[in-house]
Amino acid sequence: MDERDDIFVLIDEDGREVEFELLDTIEMNDNEYVVLLPLSDEDSDDETDEVVILRIEQDENGEDSFVSVEDEDELDAVFEEFKSRIEDEYDFEE
């Protein structure tokens, strides 16, 4: 199996490992964000085309960690920037 630098494994709220593909990294308003696409699992019935946006923050050891974005306006701004970057590749539902 090939090792890919654009695949991240995160732990969901149920403690399960979930693989994500890194679609983009966006810098906005002195913050850095990742836009991730959950990779489908053959055993899962969950078909989704939704991306996950997380803010990158450094922990006390100086290592990067991903943090959920709670502010809807902040999320919307990052998503709009992401859409503007890839609008030729995808058709977004409004």
N, C-alpha and C positions, 0 to 999 in steps of 0.2 A: 504494500500500500504506500502510495506517495505521501510524503509529509508536505502540507501546504501551510504557508505563512498567513493566509487569509482566513483560516478556520480557528474559531475560538470555542472552547467548551466552558459553559457557565452552568451554575447550579440554580435550578428554578425554586419557586417557593415550596415545592413538595420534596425538595432534596434530590431531584433527578438531574442527571447531566444532560444538557441540551447543547447541540452543536449549532453554531452560527457562522455564516459567511460574512466577512467584512466587506461591505459595499463601498463605504466612503469614510473618510475622516474629515471633519469640518471644524475650522477655527472661526469662532464668532464671539464678539464681546468679551475678549480676554479669557474665553473658555475653549476647551477642545472637546469634541463629541465624536462618537463612532455611530455609524448607521449599520445595523446588523440585520441579516435575513436569517430567520430560523430555517435550518435544513430539515427537510421532511424525514420522518422515520417510517420505514415500511410497516411497522406495527401500530403506528398512530393513525387514528381516524381524523386528526386535526389538520385540515387543509387550510392554510392561511397564506395570504400574500402580503401580510402586514410586516413592516419593518419595526425594529426595536432601536430606539435612540437612547444612548447612555452618555453621560458626561464623564470625562476622564479626570480623575483627581489623584493627587499623590498622597499616599499614606504617610505615617510618621517615619517610615524607613526609606522614603523617597521613591517607592515603587508605585507604578500606576495601578489604579483600581477603577472599575466601572461603577458609576453611581446612577440610580434612577433619577430621571428629571421629573419633579413633581409639578412644576409651574407650566400650565397649559400654554401660555403665551411664548415661553421659552421653547417648548417642544414644537409648537407651530412654526416658529421662526426658523428653527433648525431644519424641520421637514420641508419648508418652502425653499430653503437654500439647496437642500438635497435634490428636490424636484427640478429646480432650475438647472442643476448641473447635468441631470440625466434625462431631461424631457424628451430627447430624441430616441432613447432606448426603450422607454416604458410608456404605457398609456394609463394615466392615473384616473381613477373614478373620483368624481366630485361629490 
